């Protein structure tokens, strides 16, 4: 038993010396290729065995013949181990270079394409993470591109919509100033109308900026859908009469919702104004409210003739107003963007789909708790 313990002690001491030398070598080669590190590890394993064997032989536990046999076996193992380490290291390095080359496409339009054969599970995991990150970056770039397009269109449309009333205001004010206005009272009424239109545009811009900045503060209270829809219809009825449009309330389920009454009234008001202006005379705009698995759904259906399928995803974008034939006579295409912002602030969602003869805007809100 004592001899066995001594053999183990001498073997451990020899292996420890080899291990310390290997650790020093790994530290010196920490910035070098992985092939060098793998080779050092294999050399440490073989060297530890050889050092332990020599230490035991020096303690006279091995004969000269046994030492020769063991040394030969260790030498052959060293050759095979080092060759295997070199092959593994070169393979891992080659796959790492392929991964690094593929990662250079990060940020390009084509995105990241992982190598076909990752060398290790770790490299495969890195490839999957890079692919997922590339997909998220691509989505982010697409959203940024759409937002930039929306901003450019908004600036262009706002500039156009401001230029027209400002030119009219200048012309009418100059006519009044020069005393050449045939009907000063009519000019003053028109000036007031244009000023109110500009004020509404500025109000919409301010509301949209609050939504985008996350500064929209809600004061939710429990309100019945019946009362909410009834107030919205009463507010939009004069505009419907002016345009010769029938405004009807469909089946409205009198269920409570926890919403900011002022903001949700603005949502329904914007949807109703949008629907009335796009529905021809003698058409019908219907408002409804019903339960759904996701909560409650407020809907506004019009007779606009439908929206092209290609434009449906852009309906709620800032500044979108569709074709010239569908452009309302007032506003800057901000009403539906405000609708989406307010609804999403209530943890709901806004959607639109075509129906026979027109389209249907739907606002889904969470049902009141308790």
Phi, psi and omega in degrees: 000322180295320179297321180296318178296321178294318177300315179298320180296313180295321178296319179295318180296317178297317179293324179297319177299316178296321179295319178296318177299319179296320178297319177297320179295319179297323178295319179292329184259015186296339179259005181266186182295154177299331179301318180296319181294317179296321178296320178297318179299315178296320179294324178296317179300313179291318180296323178297318178296315181293317180297318178296320179295316179295321179297318178294321180295321179295333177277007174071026175271349179236145175279169179298323180292315179297321178297320179296319180295313182296319180297319179296318179297316179296322179296316178295319177297324179296318180299312181295317182297315181293321178296317179296318179298319179297316180296315180296315180299317180295323180293314180297319180296318180297316179292326177295321177294321177297319179295319178296320178295319179293326181292340178294340179281357178302129180092345176282168182296323183288336179083186185268134176237116185291150174301152184292324185231087174296143186284324184226167178297325180295315178294325177296320178295319178297320179298317179296319179295320179295321179296317179295319179295321178297320179296319179294321177296321179297318177297319179296318178297321180294318177297320179296320179296318180294320178295320179295318176298318179297319179296318180296317179296321180297315179299317181296315182290320178298317179300317179294315183289334176282323184297319184295306179293327179295321177296320178293319178298319179297314182297316181291321179293322177294321179296319178292320180295321181277353179073025181253005180288124181292325181225085183303324182296319179294322178298318181295321177296320180293320178299317179298319179298316181293322178296318178296323178296314178297322179296321178296320179296317179295321177298319178296318179297319180295317179297318180293322179295323177295320180295312181294329180276357182071022183259011179283113182262123181258147175235079186292138174223161180278121183229144175280137177300326180299315179291320181298314180291320180299317179294322180294319179295318179297323180289329183267354184299317179301319179294322178297318178296320181297325181267001180069032182251136177278127181248114185235149174258118181282213178287112180248114180282123183280067179255150181278149174224148177263096184220165170281110186302318182295314183290320180290330173296324177293322178300307180295322178299316179297318180295320181291317178299317179300315182292318182295318182291337182260358178262129180294162179304147184070007175275179184230137172243123184246138178244135180218165176211131183213161175283155175212165178301335181268356182143242177229150182237120171265134182228146174229117181250136182235182179241043186284350182096356178099162180246136177306139183303325181292337182268346184304317180294344185257001188302321183266008178287150179297126176087354182288133178223009176073204180286166180298328181292336182257003182287124179291160183288347181220164179091170183235028179073029182256343187302312182287328175296321177294321177302310181298318181298316181292318181295316179294329175295336175269012181064032176245194178213150179245140182214164178216145176211156180278144174230166179305119177087355182184212179218162184233119176266133183234134177242116180259125182237148175297143176289153180296138180277150178084000000 
